[in-house]
Amino acid sequence: MTAPTDALIEVEAASVAYDHATVLDAVDLRVTDATFTGIVGPSGSGKTTLLRLLLGSVTPRTGTVVRRPGLHIGYVPQVETVNWQFPVTVGECLLMSRTQRLWPWAGRDERREVARLLDRLGLGGLQDRHIRALSGGQQQRVFIARALLNRPQLLLMDEPTSGVDVRTRHDVMHLVADLNAEGLAVVITTHDLNGIATHLPDLVCLNTTVIAAGPPAEVLTPDVLERTYGAPLDVLEHAGMRVVVDNHAAFGKVTPLARRATA
Amino acid sequence: MTWDELTRPFQFEFFRNGLLVATIAGALCGLIGVYVVLRGMSYIGHGLSHAIFGGFAASGLVGVNLFLGAGVWGLASALMVTTVTRKRAIGSDAAIGVITTASFALGLALIQLYGSPGRNADAALFGNVLGVATDDVWIVLGVAVFAAAVVFLRYRALLYATFDPEVADATGHRTGRIDALLMLVLAASILATMRVMGVTLIAAAVVVPAATARMLTHSFARMLALSTAIGAASGFVGMNLSYHLDVASGPTIVLTGSAFFALAFLATSLPRLTGVSGRGPSGTATLPR
């Protein structure tokens, strides 16, 4: 089956289960050229599974996933899952994903391509550096570079700013926004509602099923957030943007432990 | 020691064969050991050599070629280890412990019930590097060429599946096939070299050169080259020392490899102790290239 019109991937009523436990239920998602979509939701809501469904490494139990023929997808894993003790240099890390080439070493064209990509991502001259000997932002960019080496039309990123500082988060997100502006479609998962989600053009609020989808101004509402996270959250306006904060009234209902013990 | 004394053992064919096979087997184990160590499967060498012993017993029982049967048995055990490790969250160390010891125990039970398949099983258990014939040299050389060809031609796929198996799998690289290929090479390597080194020394021959190389470099390609060279040097130097010190060759080869490990450990620890190694501009420790 091929994707209709301009869609890179079209997911329709897709459900996924692991060992009889439903992880995704009747999910619809349409990814088109040069879009930038964030998937938000609590831990265990199926965000990573949805990325894998888009990748094709997970098969839906019911429903369909239709990809544009010849679609190339790049995937950037969570840096927290990387084995930083593994003996691999930046150059080796990039080239390992090009498994179609039989020879271990890079040819002249491939070397030039890698050097150009590393320069583009601000990693020029670091080709022989061990991946652990890089800053947090550089480490994240190495894995973005590895995904970009195969010239994808769609980049999937799993929690790209998880566990990194504010400056690294800015660096990484500006880089991804630049890539998106050049025509690359991007789908990311994130826990960071204020630092990332509110800045994205489109959001999908996920909790096993899609609770809401659309621009942040439409989907970041107390009702949608409560249905997504199962906890009351307030939404404020600041400089024309949505800011999500904990619901103080809900906190007020919590009885301090010391008071409960003496009651 | 004079040159004549140093080269005296070379006049004996058994020594020349032993030296050649120990050097090639050392290089082969060093090469494969890189993948074994980096996948956290250091005990697979020890476990598989025991599992293959079970294969000897079963092959003798059904009357097929002992080495062919033992090879298939070893490969099946290795594939079972990788399958169980992938499918269940019990860890590769536990999977190796369960499957290979069960395989070994089955071999012991079969031998007790139906008798030993012959002297080959004893040779497989204890090894006999000085008793190798020209055929054994060719077998080890053939397996070494096969292993080198697999590592060379599937270098990137093997590296990807070892470093980042989940992402490799998720992005459409067939890591299951790559793992099966690696297990085939590993089983063939252990089967070929255990006749030379014996079950008890295989684990050291696989793990020690790779662990030594890991301390000396942070590049995967250089680790492969260093580990292969250290394995070959351990076999060559160990065999010569064994003759001149009049100590059994297997233990001498392993002790030589362990000496290389100790030297590498000291060499990489001294700069830190003397404060020569500073910290990089990003605040990370300065790493060897």
Interface residues (C-beta under 8 A of the other chain):
Chain A: R52 L55 G56 S57 I73 Y75 P77 T81 V82 N83 F86 P87 V88 T89 E92 C93 L95 M96 S97 R98 T99 R101 L102 W103 P104 D128 H130 R132 A133 L134 S135 Q138
Chain B: L38 F152 L153 Y155 R156 A157 L159 Y160 F163 D164 E166 V167 A168 D169 A170 T171 G172 H173 R214 T217 H218 S219 F220 A221 M223 G280 S282 T284 A285 T286 L287 R289
